[in-house]
Amino acid sequence: MPANAIFGLLGCGLLSLAAAATLIRLRRLPVRVRYAVMLAAALAVFVPIGDLSVAAYVRGITGDLSMATLILACAACLAQLTGRTPIGRLERRALCWLLTVAAVFLYPFALGWTRYDPYALGYGSIEFVTALLLVILAAWWARLNLIVLVVVVAGLAFLGGAYESRNLWDTLIDPLVALYAMVRLLAAALGEARARAGAAVSRSP
């Protein structure tokens, strides 16, 4: 099996573990139980059921996952195992905004709605690489280390041939994490709106 296929399976397995750990609220269990449950879940995810493992089935549905998805999945696993959130709210929101902007820029045009195809920029465009370097510098200056981590690791994965796709976009973003970012921002906006409405009601005579 090619190395990039193994990487893809590991990524889908990581996402499956993160989803399972979050659904069962692993952090509420005793520490030793958490690790035991995670080990059992890892065996269940990667051991073949018939011809394919759970990770392979997930990969068949989602394809290879971007580094943004994998880093967020890894953070979710660590949060459930340790009980501590490794990503701050501000950094997560900044990443969600960046992913949302990238998705709005990429997917509608890539579907052929116009003659311009931003997906083609991922095939070694100097303009795209320059834009990513500017994003890294701006995020580093603003101390948004999560964005720096995602872009840098995605670039290294692309250069190292970790993905079957040779398009840089596929290492940075995928539809799953784009949807996650949009839902997260929408939920945050609704929560803030409810909080403001509640505060206004409490101040009213």
Helices and strands as residue ranges (DSSP letters): H 3-23, G 26-28, H 31-46, H 54-62, H 67-82, H 89-108, I 109-113, G 118-122, H 126-141, H 145-159, H 168-172, H 175-203
